[in-house]
């Protein structure tokens, strides 16, 4: 078995994380994932784009639960926010 050349590579992490239950960015206050989070997540998952799609779909599911917990309708823009930009 060949060793993975990227195994020891330091992957950038983002400080632009969601603030629950509003799902706004904890750093800049924009709807999460904000522009900075998207860029940093793309870089982080560069070699595993399916992982990014899985992570974002899971996050969208959590956002639906949080944002509708008090009977509000599901926001119409969630697919655009969470999945449309991911490779």
C-alpha positions as CSV (number, residue, x, y, z in Angstrom):
1,X,0.0,0.0,0.0
2,X,1.4,3.4,-1.0
3,X,1.4,6.2,1.6
4,X,-0.9,9.1,1.0
5,X,1.2,12.1,0.0
6,X,-1.3,14.5,1.6
7,X,-1.6,12.6,4.9
8,X,0.5,15.1,6.9
9,X,-0.7,18.2,5.0
10,X,-2.1,20.9,7.3
11,X,-5.6,21.6,6.1
12,X,-6.8,25.2,6.7
13,X,-9.7,25.5,9.1
14,X,-12.3,28.3,9.1
15,X,-13.2,30.5,12.1
16,X,-16.3,31.4,10.2
17,X,-18.7,28.9,11.8
18,X,-22.4,29.0,12.2
19,X,-24.0,30.4,15.3
20,X,-26.9,28.2,16.1
21,X,-29.9,28.5,16.1
22,X,-29.8,31.5,13.7
23,X,-27.3,30.0,11.3
24,X,-25.5,33.3,10.9
25,X,-21.7,33.4,10.8
26,X,-20.3,33.8,14.3
27,X,-17.5,36.0,13.0
28,X,-19.0,38.3,10.3
29,X,-22.8,37.9,11.0
30,X,-23.7,37.1,7.4
31,X,-25.9,34.1,6.7
32,X,-23.8,31.0,7.1
33,X,-21.9,29.7,5.1
34,X,-20.6,33.2,4.4
35,X,-18.2,34.0,1.6
36,X,-15.2,33.4,3.8
37,X,-16.5,30.0,5.0
38,X,-17.3,28.9,1.5
39,X,-13.8,29.7,0.3
40,X,-12.1,28.1,3.3
41,X,-14.3,25.0,3.1
42,X,-13.6,24.6,-0.6
43,X,-9.9,24.7,0.2
44,X,-10.2,22.3,3.1
45,X,-12.2,19.7,1.1
46,X,-10.2,20.3,-2.2
47,X,-9.2,16.6,-2.4
48,X,-12.5,15.2,-1.1
49,X,-15.4,17.2,-2.7
50,X,-17.9,14.5,-1.8
51,X,-17.0,15.1,1.8
52,X,-17.9,18.8,1.4
53,X,-21.3,17.9,-0.1
54,X,-22.0,15.4,2.8
55,X,-20.9,18.0,5.4
56,X,-23.0,20.8,3.8
57,X,-26.1,18.5,3.4
58,X,-25.8,17.5,7.0
59,X,-25.5,21.2,8.1
60,X,-28.5,22.1,6.0
61,X,-30.5,19.4,7.7
62,X,-29.5,20.8,11.1
63,X,-30.4,24.3,9.9
64,X,-33.9,23.2,8.9
65,X,-34.4,21.7,12.3
66,X,-33.2,24.9,14.1
67,X,-34.9,27.4,11.8
68,X,-38.3,25.6,12.0
69,X,-38.2,24.6,15.6
70,X,-40.8,27.2,16.6
71,X,-43.2,26.6,13.7
72,X,-41.7,28.9,11.1
73,X,-41.7,27.7,7.5
74,X,-38.6,26.3,6.0
75,X,-36.5,29.2,4.5
76,X,-36.7,28.9,0.7
77,X,-33.0,29.8,0.2
78,X,-31.4,26.8,2.1
79,X,-30.4,24.8,-1.0
80,X,-28.7,27.9,-2.5
81,X,-27.0,28.7,0.8
82,X,-25.8,25.2,1.6
83,X,-25.5,23.1,-1.5
84,X,-25.6,25.0,-4.8
85,X,-22.0,26.3,-4.5
86,X,-20.4,23.0,-3.4
87,X,-18.6,21.0,-6.2
